[in-house]
Amino acid sequence: MAIRAGFDSYRASPPDVRVVTSDGQSIAAHSYVLVSASPVLERMIDRARRGWGAECTIRVLGVSFDAVRALLHLLYRSKVAAEDDQIVGAHGAQLLALAHAYRVGWLKRAAEAAVSARLTPERAVDMLKLSRLCDAPRLYLRCARLAAKDFRAVELSEGWRFARRHDAALELELLKLMEDADQRKERWTREKAAQEACRQLGEAMTTLEHIFPGDVASICADAPCATVGCTCRGLQLLMRHFATCKRKAAPGGCARCKRMLQLFRLHASVCDRPDQTTCRVPLCR
């Protein structure tokens, strides 16, 4: 009904173009609507027209009759309204191919978004190939992410089996995309671990400044701190272990003492006191 309403708005003037589909059916349309919507359709109409005002025929092949009818409905509207979401969703892949072929940018973006939103692992390989042919980067990225996330389901799809038998380049591209995704995940994991290590070191340095605040007396230097949220207790225990441990000078040393010594070295490298002899942190000099 919505498609019919789109055509009914132009009944005042007679149609002058016949759009023929792959199954031989035809749809009457107005040339000025098609010409204003697509430069490709404009050239097709110019070539097909034999005389001024004469009716011409153009062919839109490779897609279903319903998809062509949906295309004309949207071209008549010049936009994708909220009530057209169901139409775009039902013929999204075909509309994407038609909009790319006829250079209708606003429809191409809407169809790409609709296909991306409804993508499933069973269609990921087919839509990945379509995204390459139609220059649809958003859909391409969505397919790549889905393949990396749920490759077991993608492997069971007919599109993957066809690619393995007949399209080695597409199979290799998919495998490369998954390898890149794994590498990004590993890099992200390493960066997250490094950020966490820096956060812990920064917290430990802050705790050292809390325990040894310079010339001001600190309750943390001699007794456990009662301040809510204070984290210096663990570092105090580690320093006491460092002071009394007999293994730190033995071959191989003590792992806990090594960590404490690294923390002291880090503090000494960033200590900004003019005279490090006044710094109360052990081994700062």
N, C-alpha and C positions, 0 to 999 in steps of 0.2 A: 504494500500500500504506500509506503514511504517513497519507493522508487517511482510509482505511478504519479504521485503528487509532484515530484520534481519535473516530470515531462509535461504534466497538465498545465503548468504555469506558462508554457510557451505555445499553447494551442491557438492563440490569436493569429499567429503567422504560420503558413504551411511549411512543412519540412522540405528541405531541398537536398538532403544527403541520405543515402541508404548505407548503413553499416552492416556488412555481411560478416558472420562469424564462421568458425571452423566447421560447424555442422550444417551450414547452408542457410540458416535462419538469418533474417535481416531485421534491423531496427531503424525506424525513421528518426532523423535528427535534423537540427538546424546548423547550417555551416558556420554562422557567425558565433555560435556558442563554442564549437570545436576549435575554430580558428583563434578565438580569444584565449582559449585555455592552453593550447599546445602549438608550438612552432612546427613540430613534426607533422601533426595533423593538418596544419595550414598548407604545408608543401604537398602532402598527399591529396588534399582537396583540389589544389591548383592544378596538379597533374591530371587528376581524374575528370575535371570539368571540361566539357567540350565547347560550351558556349555560355554567354552571359545569362545567368538565371536558370540555366539548365540543371536538372537533377543529376547528381553524380553518385558513384558507388565507390566506397573504400572498404578494404578488407582488414579485419582485426583477427588474426589467426593465432593459434597456439594456446588459447585459453577457452574456457567454457562460455556458453551463451550467457549464463547468469553473471559471470564475472564481467563480461562486456557491458551488460545492462547496468550492473553496479557502477562501472566506470563512467558511463554516460550520465547516470543519475548524479554522481558526485561532481562531474564537470558542469552540469546544469546548476548545481547549488554553489559552485566555486568555493566550497569549504566542506569540512567534515564536522557536522553538528553532533550534538550529544545523542540524538536519535539514530545517527548513522553508525554508531560504534558496532552494533551487531552486524551490519552489512560489511564493514571493513574487516571485522574479525572473521567472518565466514569466508571471505575471499582475499585475505590479507596477502598471501604469497603471490597470487595472480595479479592483484592490484599493484603490488610492489614492482613486479616485472613490467606491467603496462605503464605505470607512471615513470619508470626509468626509461623505457623505450620511447615514450612520447614527451619526455622532459616536462613533467608536471611536478614541480618541486614540492609544493605543499601536500599533495596527495602521496608522494613518495615518502615523505617524513611520517605522515600519519600511518601509512601501511607498514613501514619499518617498525614503528613503535608497537603497532598491534601484533605483528608477528613475534617481536621480541617478548612481549608480555605473555604470549600463549605458547612459548617454545617448550617442547618436551624432549627428553633424551632420544625418543624414537625418531624425531625429525631434525635433530641437531646437525647431522652430516649433510642432509639435503639443504637445510637452510644456510649452512656454512657455504656451500657451493653457490647458492643463490645470492648470498651477500657479496661474494666476490664478483659475480657476473653483473650485479646491479650497483656495485660501489656503495654498499650500505655498511659503513664501519660500526655503527651501533649494534646492528644485528650480528655482525662478524664477531665482535667482542663478547656478546652474550652467548653465542654458540661455543666459542672457545672456553669461556668460563664454565659452561654447563658440561662440556666434554671433560674438562679437567676435574670437575667436582664429582661427576657420576659416570666415569668411563665404562664401568661394567655394564650399565644400562645402554650406553651408546654402542658398545660392541655387539649387543644383541639386535640392533636395529638393521633393517633391510638396507638402509643407506650405507652403513659401514661395510656390510658384506659386499655390496655392489662396488664400493670404492676399492676394497681389497682385490676384487677380481678384475676390475676394468679401469681403475683410476689410481695408479700408483702415486701420482703427484699429490692428489688429495689425501691419500693415506699418509704419505710422508709429512705433509703439512700439519695434519692432525697430531701426529706423533711429536713433531717439533713443538707445536703449541703446548702440549702436555709437559714436555721436557722443560720448556721455558717457565711454565706455571710452577713446576716442582722447584726449579732453581730460585724463582722469586719467593716461594714459600720458605725455602731454606735460608735465603738471605734475610728475609723478614724475621725469621726465628733468631738468627745470629745478631741482628741489630737490636732486637728486643732484649736478648740476653745481655748485650753490651750496655744498653741503656739501664737495665736493672743493676748491673755491676757498678755503673757510675753513680746511680742513685744510692746504693748501699755505701759506696766509698764516701760520697758527700755526707751521708747521714753519720758515718763514723767520724769524719773530720769535724762535723758540728758537735758531736758528742765529746771529742777531745777538747774542743774549745770550752765546752760546758764544764768539763772536769777540771781543766787547768785554765782558768780565765785570766791569767796574768797576775797583776798585783792585788786583785780583789780576792778575798777569801771565798772558798767554795766548799759547801757542805759535801759535795760529791768527792772531794779529794780524800776525805777521811771516813766517811760513812755513806751507806746507801742513800740515794736521793729519794725523798718522799714526794717529789713533784709529780702531779698526775701527768701521764704521757711521757715521762722521761725514759729514755732508752739507754742510759749510761750504765745500768747495773751489769749487763752482759759484758760490756767493754771493761768495766772494773775487774770483773772476775778473770778476764783474759789477761789483763795487765798483772794481776797478782800471780797468775800462773807463770807469766813471762819472768817475773822477778825471782821466783823460787825454783823454776824448772832446772833440773840438772842435765837434761838431755840436749839443751840448745847448743852446747859446745861439743856434743858427741858426734861421731861420724853419722851423717844422714840427718842429724838434727831432729827437732820437734816441729811437726807441721803447724801446730797452733802458734808456737813461737815465731815461726817464719812469717805467718800472716800478720802477727803483731809488729814484727820488724819492718815488713813492707808498709804497714800503716804509718809507722814512725818516719820512714824514709819519704813517704808521700807528703806528710806534714812538713818535713824539713825543706822539701823542694818548693813548697808554696808559701812558707811562712813569710809574712810581710812585715815583721817587726824589724825596725832599723838595727837593733842590736840583739842577735839571737841568743846572747847570753842571758837576757832577761826573760826568755820564753821558758815557761814552766813545763812544757811538754818534754818528756824524757828523750834524750839523744837528739834534740833539735840541732845542737851545734855540729 
